Amino acid sequence: MYFTLREHIREPAAEFFGTMVLVIFGCGGNCQVGLSSNTVEFLSLNLGWAVGIFMGILVSGGVSGGHVNPGVTLALASFRNFPWRKVPYYILAQTLGALCGSGIIYANYYHAINAYEGGSNIRTISGTGGLFATYAADYMTSVSCFFSEFLASAMLIISILAATDKRNGPIPVLLPPVTLFIAVLGIGLALSMETGAAINPARDLGPRILTATVGYGKDVFTFRNQYWLWCPILGPILGMQVGGLAYVLLTSSESIRVGKKLYVSSSVCLSSAADTC
């Protein structure tokens, strides 16, 4: 019975742990920089997320493909023949992993957060809420916020599809995580100032739920008219769908099926070592 159960849960469990590792490094980097300095060090912040994506894919890639991102899972289902029946529990596992990872970081930095905020009963979005979930700069319009996430997410999925396109040559085991390390670092350095570049619905929603339950309150969801839904969730999902379509139609020699027409692909993962490859 144990082995039967293990077969059913090993892929979502891998996504859970991979996303948890991603958030531990990413939110951990945010907290270390944000709570120890008055100056935002973009390189340090973005290196944390780049290391997180690299380690997250290494942890989960050999079992589940190392998606660690609902937007990636949906894009691979649309353009790389990843089974749609697996999409719901991949997304659930990713979100729970992000929630757990952010909880671990919150516990680790609990006393530092208290010192920064001015007490254990004080929790503010402007103070430390942004160390966990993403919030747009005040000068950004709603359209600009959405476009920023849309653009960054499109760049991410294009990087992923290029790194896992078998027509580009043999895919070494470490190529996808290294590519994602570079891509996430580049996106962070070039496109994160305005909205924080969530580029991952689970990475934002999991920590956002955590902050809502530990004292930051409902403001994490009511911020800018449900910003949490239309920017860090819908922005990445739609950005990756459009970016994936652009890559497949314009540059990829692989194929996909749209309706009755075959336009290719068999790759469904970010790690060539995954059982699902």
PENOR-V552122 format. One record per run of one state. SS is the DSSP state (~ for helix, > for strand, _ for the rest). FROM is the first residue (numbers start at 1). TO is the last residue. If there is no record, write none. Layout:
SS;FROM;TO
SS;FROM;TO
This chain:
_;1;1
~;2;36
_;37;41
~;42;64
_;65;69
~;70;79
_;80;83
~;84;108
_;109;109
~;110;117
_;118;128
~;129;131
_;132;141
~;142;163
_;164;165
~;166;168
_;169;174
~;175;191
_;192;200
~;201;213
_;214;218
~;219;222
_;223;226
~;227;230
_;231;233
~;234;250
_;251;256
>;257;258
_;259;260
>;261;262
_;263;277
